[in-house]
Amino acid sequence: MRESAVTSHIRLAAAQLNVTLWRNNCGGFYDDKGRFVRYGLGSEAKLASSDWIGIRPTLITPEMVGSVLGVFTAVEMKQEGWKFNSNDKHQLQQKHFIDIVNANGGMAGFAQSVDDFYRIIRYGNN
């Protein structure tokens, strides 16, 4: 099976299992000033991240107690003093992504400070 066919089958299977997957395009290009710009998850670390990323809701069962589970985390950085603008289409799309991550057991939010980050990852008393 070609990769495109495998992808189609896996996406259908994921949807049936309530697993959310997003395409993660990775690569780089030279901008109009000659700077190399990387994009995709892990691009700044020169990682070759996976084609698809996602969240699988997992109910913790007694036999899983004591296990370590990775929790998908997404932080949308904003400058100090930033206020959410519900009329801004891009911000609405960012919020929608954050809402999906949180609804599926991940940790996500907008952050203007380290305290905001701690709140997002539920660290300490924040």
C-alpha positions as CSV (number, residue, x, y, z in Angstrom):
1,M,0.0,0.0,0.0
2,R,1.2,3.5,-0.8
3,E,1.8,5.9,2.1
4,S,-1.2,7.9,1.1
5,A,-3.4,4.8,1.4
6,V,-1.9,3.8,4.7
7,T,-2.5,7.3,5.9
8,S,-6.2,7.1,4.9
9,H,-6.7,3.8,6.6
10,I,-5.0,4.9,9.8
11,R,-6.9,8.2,9.9
12,L,-10.2,6.3,9.6
13,A,-9.2,3.9,12.4
14,A,-8.1,6.7,14.6
15,A,-11.4,8.5,14.2
16,Q,-13.3,5.3,15.1
17,L,-11.2,5.1,18.3
18,N,-11.7,8.8,19.2
19,V,-8.0,9.5,18.6
20,T,-7.4,13.0,17.3
21,L,-4.6,13.3,14.7
22,W,-3.2,16.4,12.9
23,R,-0.8,16.5,10.0
24,N,2.6,17.8,11.0
25,N,4.4,19.3,8.0
26,C,8.1,19.8,8.7
27,G,10.8,21.4,6.6
28,G,12.5,24.6,5.9
29,F,12.9,27.3,3.3
30,Y,14.9,30.5,2.8
31,D,12.9,33.7,3.2
32,D,13.3,36.8,1.1
33,K,16.2,38.0,3.3
34,G,18.1,34.7,2.9
35,R,17.4,33.4,6.4
36,F,16.6,29.7,6.7
37,V,13.2,29.2,8.4
38,R,12.3,25.9,9.8
39,Y,8.7,24.8,10.5
40,G,7.0,21.8,12.1
41,L,7.2,20.3,15.6
42,G,10.8,20.1,16.9
43,S,12.1,22.1,14.0
44,E,14.3,24.4,16.2
45,A,16.0,21.3,17.6
46,K,16.4,19.9,14.0
47,L,14.3,16.9,14.9
48,A,12.5,14.8,12.3
49,S,9.1,14.8,14.1
50,S,6.3,12.4,13.1
51,D,4.0,13.0,10.1
52,W,1.0,13.0,12.3
53,I,0.6,14.1,16.0
54,G,-2.3,13.7,18.2
55,I,-4.0,12.9,21.4
56,R,-5.5,9.6,22.6
57,P,-7.8,10.0,25.6
58,T,-6.7,7.4,28.1
59,L,-8.7,6.4,31.2
60,I,-6.3,5.5,34.0
61,T,-7.1,2.0,35.2
62,P,-5.8,0.2,38.4
63,E,-3.2,-1.8,36.5
64,M,-1.8,1.5,35.1
65,V,-1.2,3.1,38.5
66,G,2.5,3.7,38.9
67,S,3.0,4.0,35.2
68,V,4.2,7.2,33.5
69,L,2.0,8.5,30.7
70,G,3.0,11.3,28.5
71,V,0.5,14.1,28.3
72,F,0.3,16.2,25.1
73,T,1.1,19.8,26.0
74,A,0.6,22.9,23.8
75,V,1.5,26.4,24.9
76,E,0.6,29.4,22.8
77,M,3.1,32.2,23.7
78,K,1.8,35.7,23.9
79,Q,3.4,39.0,24.9
80,E,2.7,40.4,28.3
81,G,-0.5,42.4,28.4
82,W,-2.1,40.4,25.6
83,K,-5.9,40.1,25.7
84,F,-7.9,37.5,23.8
85,N,-9.8,39.0,20.9
86,S,-12.8,37.0,19.9
87,N,-13.0,38.9,16.7
88,D,-9.6,37.8,15.6
89,K,-9.9,34.7,13.4
90,H,-6.4,33.5,14.0
91,Q,-6.8,33.7,17.8
92,L,-10.1,31.9,17.5
93,Q,-8.3,29.1,15.6
94,Q,-5.6,29.0,18.3
95,K,-8.2,28.8,21.0
96,H,-10.0,26.0,19.2
97,F,-6.8,23.9,19.0
98,I,-6.2,24.6,22.8
99,D,-9.8,23.6,23.6
100,I,-9.4,20.3,21.6
101,V,-6.2,19.4,23.4
102,N,-7.7,20.2,26.8
103,A,-10.9,18.3,26.0
104,N,-8.9,15.2,25.2
105,G,-6.9,15.2,28.4
106,G,-3.9,17.2,27.3
107,M,-2.7,20.5,28.8
108,A,-2.9,23.6,26.7
109,G,-3.4,27.3,27.0
110,F,-2.2,30.8,26.2
111,A,0.8,32.0,28.2
112,Q,2.2,35.5,28.8
113,S,4.4,34.4,31.7
114,V,6.0,31.5,33.5
115,D,3.1,31.6,36.0
116,D,0.7,31.1,33.1
117,F,2.8,28.2,31.9
118,Y,2.7,26.7,35.4
119,R,-1.1,27.1,35.4
120,I,-1.3,25.3,32.0
121,I,0.7,22.3,33.2
122,R,-1.0,22.4,36.6
123,Y,2.3,22.8,38.4
124,G,2.3,23.9,42.1
125,N,-0.6,26.1,43.4
126,N,-1.2,28.0,40.1
